[in-house]
């Protein structure tokens, strides 16, 4: 055996000088910039207003856009986030099969349309067959999946993320311009913008 004369070929972790990684096909690796807690943030931002609901914050950004403010330097930031799971109803095996049939029917319709494009004969029959087969398989899978859950989740629900407050932030360099524009904005008691 011959020993390689290339210093990177003898690299071993834990050995003296082994703290540096050997170069690879793209060159010598480097540590990424930043503090290691996610992507680099943009320019420093300043909060120019906080609003109790999203439509109010949206109206502010819309007003800035209407007055030719560069809105690509703004952000709407939701704070005090809360996950709300709204229970929609009881889930039985029959209802699970029905929901599965609906989902399967959509998928079957998509597959039927896909095959129907390339069919020379009755393309409508191909679409209907795809829809029916999708609904049947969806019902079977929905019923089996619910039965296998062992009654641990016998309800359907929808989850949503809600914020307690919405802040409009602007790059610090443009904050004074945004504040001047917002000084001319008047909110009526109903919350609608008067222009």
N, C-alpha and C positions, 0 to 999 in steps of 0.2 A: 504494500500500500504506500502510496506517496502522499505526502502532506501538501495540502494546498497552500500556495504562497499568497493567496488573496486574503487580507485580514478579515473580510466580512465572511469568509467561508468558515472561519474558526470561531464564530460568535456562539457563545453559550450563555444563557441567563444565569445569574448568580455568580458569575466569574468576574474577576477584576476587569473593568472596561466593558462588562457585559450589560451595563445599564442602557447603552445606546443600541437601538435596533439596527440591524443591517439594512442597507439600502435594497430596495426592491426594483421591479421593472420600471416603476414610475419615478424613481429617485429616492432620496433619503426622506423618510417620513418625519413629519413635524407635528408638534402638538397643536391642536386647533386654538385659535384666539378666543379670549373670553374667560369667564369665571367657571365654566363647566356646568352651568345651570341653564342650559338651553341656548337657543339662537341669540345672536347679538341683537340688542334693542336698537331702534333707530335713534333719531334725535331726541333730546330730552323733551318731555311733553308737560303741558300745563293744563289743569282742569279749568275750563271757563264757565262751567255750569253743571249742576246736578239736578236731575229731574226724577219724579216718582214713577214715571212710566216711559216705555219705549217710544210711543208716538210723539211725546213732547220732545225727547232728545232728537228724534228724526226730523221734527219740524225745525229745530234749531239748525241742524246741518243743511236741510233743504233751503232755509233762509240764507245761510252763508253761500250756498251754491248759486242761488238766484242773484246774489249781489257780487258775483264773480270772484268770490274768495276761493283760493286753491284748496278744495275740500279733500284732495289726496293727502293733505297734511293733518287731517282730523281723524278721530276715532270715537266710537261710542263704546264705553266700557261699562258692563254690568257688574255691580258689586253686590255682596251679601247674597250669593247664589243659593237657591233652594231647589232641591229635586222634589217634584210633586208627582205622585203616581195616583192617577184618578181611576178608581175601580169602575169599570163599565158594566159589569154584570157577572152572573154566575156562569160557570163553564161546566157543561155536562159533556158526556161522550158524543151525544147527538149534535150538540152545538159545535164541538170541536170538529166533527166530521163536516158540518155545514161550512164552517170557516175554511177548513182545508179544501173543500170542494170549490169554494170561490177563488182561493189562491191558485189551485190547480187549473181551474178554468181559464184564468188569465194566462198562465204559462202555456196551456194547451192552445189557446188562441194565437199566441205569439208563434209557437212552433207550426201551427196550421197555416198561418200567414206566410211563414218562411218557406214551407214546402209548397204552398199554393202558388207562389211566384213562379216556380219551376215546373208546374204541372201543366200538361197540354190539354187534358180533358176537363172535367168538372172541378174547377178550383174551389168552388163553394163547398162541395162535398168534403174536400180535404180539410178545409178550415173547420167545418162542423165536426168531423171525426176527431181532429186535434182537440177541439174544445171539450167534447164529451169524454174522451180518454183522459185528458188532463183533469177534469172535474172528478172522475171516478177515482183516479190515483190520488188526487189531493184529499178526497174524503177518506180513503183508506188510511193514508199516512196521518191525517189529522186525528182520526179515531184511535189508531194504534199509539201515537205519541201521547195522547191524553191518558189512555189506559195504562201506559207504562209509567206515567208520573206517580201512580199510586195515590192519587188524591191530595198531593202536597200543594197543588196550586189549582184550586177549583174556581178560579175567577179570571176574567180578562181585564186588562188595564192598559192605560196609555200614560207614558211618562213624559214630563215636560220639565224644562229647566227655567226657573223664574229668578229674576234679580230684584232685590229690594230697592235698588236705586240705579239710575243710568247717568253716568258722567260723560260729558262731551269734553274731549281733550284735544289740544292743538299743539303742534310743535312750538317750543318756547320762542323761537325767532319770529313767529307769526301771531303770537298770543295777543299783542296789543291791537293789531289790525282786526282780529276776530272780536275782541271786546268792544271796539268802537262800532263795528257793525251791529253787534247784539244790543248796544245802547240805543239804537234806532228801532229795534224790534219791540213791538208791543204785543203782549198776550192779552186777549179779551178774557173775561171771567170764565168762559167756557173752555178756555185753553186754545182756541183757534188763533191763528196768526192774522193780525190786521196789517195790510200792506198799503 
